[in-house]
């Protein structure tokens, strides 16, 4: 039996959005990743396939990466601006940049920061 593969044009396209959390105190991503995910799903929806990449979190710079469907990228940016509190701490989430390749997003926005 021959296994059929998806054509590249039929695959879901994804983008990687680098973000930075601005707050008075440093925050662990594990404390707020769930809050970020649920609030983003409420605003943007499940179709966006949002995933906060915990393994790419840079605690020193308070920067991380979110994986999202390319059709919902603008909605994600708007949703990030609406989040202003996490773990009883006033925060601001800034979108640093977007890339179609995870490696490139990590080099440009997390390491270079």
N, C-alpha and C positions, 0 to 999 in steps of 0.2 A: 504494500500500500504506500503510495506516494504522499508525503506530508506536504500540504499546501501552506505557503507562507503569505503573510500579509504584504501587500504592496506598500512601499514607503509612503505613498500618497494617502493611504487609508489609515496609517498609524496615527495615534494621538500625539500631537506635538506638545512639547513641554518647554517651559522657560524656568530659569533659576533666578530668583530675585534676592539680591543681597540687601540686608537691612542692618540697621544699627539701633540699639536701644539707648536712649539718653535718659539718665536718672541721676539723682543725688548719690545713691549707693549702688555698688555693683550688684547685679541680680543674677542668680543662677538660672539658666534656661530651663532646667528640669522643673522649677517652681512655676514658670509661666508658660511653658510650651503648650500645655493642655488648654490654658485660658486663651492663648492666641489662636490655637486651632479651632476651638469651639466658637469663638466670636467671629472668626473669618468664615466658618461654614455657615453660621447664621446669616451673615451679610451676603456672601457670594454664592453659597450653595454647594452641594455635594458634587455637582458636575465638574467643578473646577479641579477636583483631585488635588487638594492642597495638602502638602506635607512639610512640616518643619523638620529640617535635617539636623537632628540633635548632634550627630557625629561631626558636623562642620561648625559647631559653635565655638567662637573664639572668646573666651571669658575675659581675657585681658582687655580687648578692645570693645567688648560687648557687641559683637557682630556675628551674624549668622546668615543662613541661606534657606529660602522657602522654595519648594518645587511646586509649580502650578501649570495648569493647562494654558496654552498661549491665548485662547479666546477670552480668558477671565483675568488676564494680567492687569488691565486697568481697574477692574473691580477690586482686585487684591490691593492695589496701591491705595485706592480710596478707603478700603476697609482698614488698612493699617493706620491711616490718619485718624480714624475714629476711636482707636484704642488709646485710652489715656490713664488706665489704672490696671495694675497687676500685682498680686500678692501684697495688697494694702500699700502700694508704693505708686507715687505719681511717676508716670513714664511718658516718653514720646518715642514713637518708632519712625525712623527715617528710612526711606528707600534709597539705597546707595546706587544701584544699577541693576541691569538685567543682562542675562546672557543665555544663549541656547545650549551652551556646553558647561557642565558643572565644573570641570577643571579650570576653564577660563574665568568663570565667576569667582572661584576660590582664589586664583592668583591675582586678579585685578582688585578685588574688594576686601578680602579677608587678610591676605598676607601683606599686601602693599600698604594697607591702612595705616 
